[in-house]
């Protein structure tokens, strides 16, 4: 069944209401006219005929005038509804023309300062947010492809060289070791990308929302002990009160803290401080190193994907560690940040809810 246009439906509603109003007005007019005639008493003869003639004339005039008024009012209502909805139809047409290939198009905002103009401005803001999200996803795909291309190219080169020229067992083993290293790098990068895809939005499912780390202290010490073995010259000092809790799955907490500590170990020049304490109704987990700190222009992008600071902080990693940590914090309803410490070094933190909100 074909849907009736909105302007016709509005006109029909107005016409029905106008018909009731005009019918009521005609009835009231005739009733009061009759009442006015009876106030002068009962007429007889010629006077009675004159009264009846006047009543008939009034009835004919109402029967002629009221339909004309009804038609004119209905036509006026239709034109008014069409004029009022014309900007909406224009916005609909412009919105239908916005595609993934033309995300920069925007709707025309009417000059009137009414609800239609505010609707157009709101839709333009929404389109701008969607375009920004689309640009981020496209950049992410391009960066991921670039990162995947390097180990894949090296892996292909190693295999082609091993097959092209005869090699002894030692050379063949060295080629396999190199291929294994690139394969491990590919697997790690793929796992990181999958983790980002799973944690890049807040998980509001009951199972995830109800997950709580009952005591942060043993988890933080376990992560610190594991990483401390790989960097004996950069000890990790843990400061966490007993009984501190956070609303986050334990495996994600370990991954987030591991990334923070590894980021500090890559450039630290002394002990690394891992602290956790209540912060504004939440729990703040913070890592401070004593290295050169972040370049000031890099701080706003410290948690971006596939980003690394200058060569003094550059590593062989993919630049996904802090991005994954930020995604984990967001997925649990928390926050994150980075800054240079006034006494030297960098400070990176995440905040997590300590109870259900």
FENVENQUI-V145346 format. One record per residue. N is the residue number from 1. RES is the residue in one letter. OMEGA is omega in whole degrees, 0 to 359 (none if undefined). NEAR is the number of other ideal C-beta (glycine too) atoms within 8 Angstrom. Layout:
BEGIN
n->(N	N)
res->(RES	RES)
omega->(OMEGA	OMEGA)
near->(NEAR	NEAR)
END
This chain:
BEGIN
n->(1	2	3	4	5	6	7	8	9	10	11	12	13	14	15	16	17	18	19	20	21	22	23	24	25	26	27	28	29	30	31	32	33	34	35	36	37	38	39	40	41	42	43	44	45	46	47	48	49	50	51	52	53	54	55	56	57	58	59	60	61	62	63	64	65	66	67	68	69	70	71	72	73	74	75	76	77	78	79	80	81	82	83	84	85	86	87	88	89	90	91	92	93	94	95	96	97	98	99	100	101	102	103	104	105	106	107	108	109	110	111	112	113	114	115	116	117	118	119	120	121	122	123	124	125	126	127	128	129	130	131	132	133	134	135	136	137	138	139	140	141	142	143	144	145	146	147	148	149	150	151	152	153	154	155	156	157	158	159	160	161	162	163	164	165	166	167	168	169	170	171	172	173	174	175	176	177	178	179	180	181	182	183	184	185	186	187	188	189	190	191	192	193	194	195	196	197	198	199	200	201	202	203	204	205	206	207	208	209	210	211	212	213	214	215	216	217	218	219	220	221	222	223	224	225	226	227	228	229	230	231	232	233	234	235	236	237	238	239	240	241	242	243	244	245	246	247	248	249	250	251	252	253	254	255	256	257	258	259	260	261	262	263	264	265	266	267	268	269	270	271	272	273	274	275	276	277	278	279	280	281	282	283	284	285	286	287	288	289	290	291	292	293	294	295	296	297	298	299	300	301	302	303	304	305	306	307	308	309	310	311	312	313	314	315	316	317	318	319	320	321	322	323	324	325	326	327	328	329	330	331	332	333	334	335	336	337	338	339	340	341	342	343	344	345	346	347	348	349	350	351	352	353	354	355	356	357)
res->(X	X	X	X	X	X	X	X	X	X	X	X	X	X	X	X	X	X	X	X	X	X	X	X	X	X	X	X	X	X	X	X	X	X	X	X	X	X	X	X	X	X	X	X	X	X	X	X	X	X	X	X	X	X	X	X	X	X	X	X	X	X	X	X	X	X	X	X	X	X	X	X	X	X	X	X	X	X	X	X	X	X	X	X	X	X	X	X	X	X	X	X	X	X	X	X	X	X	X	X	X	X	X	X	X	X	X	X	X	X	X	X	X	X	X	X	X	X	X	X	X	X	X	X	X	X	X	X	X	X	X	X	X	X	X	X	X	X	X	X	X	X	X	X	X	X	X	X	X	X	X	X	X	X	X	X	X	X	X	X	X	X	X	X	X	X	X	X	X	X	X	X	X	X	X	X	X	X	X	X	X	X	X	X	X	X	X	X	X	X	X	X	X	X	X	X	X	X	X	X	X	X	X	X	X	X	X	X	X	X	X	X	X	X	X	X	X	X	X	X	X	X	X	X	X	X	X	X	X	X	X	X	X	X	X	X	X	X	X	X	X	X	X	X	X	X	X	X	X	X	X	X	X	X	X	X	X	X	X	X	X	X	X	X	X	X	X	X	X	X	X	X	X	X	X	X	X	X	X	X	X	X	X	X	X	X	X	X	X	X	X	X	X	X	X	X	X	X	X	X	X	X	X	X	X	X	X	X	X	X	X	X	X	X	X	X	X	X	X	X	X	X	X	X	X	X	X	X	X	X	X	X	X	X	X	X	X	X	X	X	X	X	X	X	X	X	X	X	X	X	X	X	X	X	X	X	X)
omega->(182	181	181	179	183	182	178	178	177	179	179	178	179	181	179	179	179	178	178	180	181	177	178	180	179	180	180	180	180	180	180	177	177	179	179	179	182	179	181	177	180	181	179	172	184	181	179	178	179	178	180	179	178	178	179	178	179	179	179	180	177	180	178	186	185	176	178	177	180	181	180	180	180	178	178	178	179	180	179	179	179	180	181	183	181	176	179	178	178	177	179	179	180	179	179	181	179	180	179	177	179	184	183	180	179	180	175	179	179	180	180	179	182	183	180	178	178	177	179	179	179	179	177	176	179	179	178	178	179	178	179	178	178	178	179	181	178	178	179	179	179	179	179	177	178	180	180	184	183	179	178	179	179	179	178	180	179	182	180	179	179	181	186	184	176	181	176	185	181	179	179	178	178	178	179	177	178	178	178	179	179	178	177	179	178	180	180	179	178	178	178	180	178	178	177	180	181	188	184	174	182	179	184	180	182	182	181	183	184	182	182	169	187	181	183	189	181	179	180	178	180	178	181	180	181	181	181	181	182	180	184	181	179	184	179	179	184	176	182	178	179	177	179	184	178	179	181	174	186	181	178	177	179	180	182	181	177	179	179	182	179	177	179	182	183	182	182	179	181	181	177	184	176	184	175	181	177	183	176	180	177	177	180	177	189	176	178	175	181	179	183	182	179	168	184	182	179	184	180	184	185	183	177	180	176	178	175	181	184	187	180	180	183	180	176	181	183	182	180	186	181	177	177	177	178	180	178	179	179	183	179	181	181	183	183	179	179	180	173	182	180	181	178	180	182	177	179	185	169	174	183	177	180	178	180	179	none)
near->(2	3	4	6	6	8	10	9	9	10	12	8	8	12	12	8	8	12	9	8	8	11	9	8	9	11	8	8	10	12	8	8	11	9	8	8	11	8	6	6	5	5	10	5	6	5	8	10	8	9	10	8	8	10	12	8	8	11	9	8	8	11	9	8	8	12	8	8	9	12	8	8	11	12	8	8	13	11	8	8	13	9	7	8	10	8	10	9	8	9	13	8	8	12	9	6	8	9	6	5	4	8	12	5	8	8	10	8	8	9	4	6	3	7	5	11	12	8	10	14	9	8	11	11	8	8	13	9	8	9	10	8	8	10	9	8	8	8	8	10	8	8	10	10	8	9	10	10	8	8	12	10	8	10	12	8	8	12	10	8	9	11	5	5	5	2	7	5	5	6	8	10	8	8	13	9	8	10	11	8	8	13	10	8	9	12	8	8	13	8	8	11	10	8	11	13	7	7	13	8	6	7	9	5	6	5	6	10	10	7	10	8	12	4	10	14	13	7	13	14	10	9	12	12	8	8	13	10	7	5	9	6	4	12	8	12	8	10	8	13	7	6	6	14	12	14	13	14	8	9	6	12	15	11	12	15	14	11	12	15	15	10	11	16	13	9	10	14	8	7	9	16	11	17	11	14	10	9	8	5	5	11	15	11	17	11	16	13	14	10	11	7	9	12	9	6	5	11	11	5	7	12	9	8	9	12	10	7	10	7	4	7	13	7	6	2	8	7	11	13	10	14	14	15	15	11	12	15	14	14	14	14	9	12	7	13	6	12	8	10	10	4	4	6	13	13	11	14	11	14	13	15	12	11	6	6	4)
END
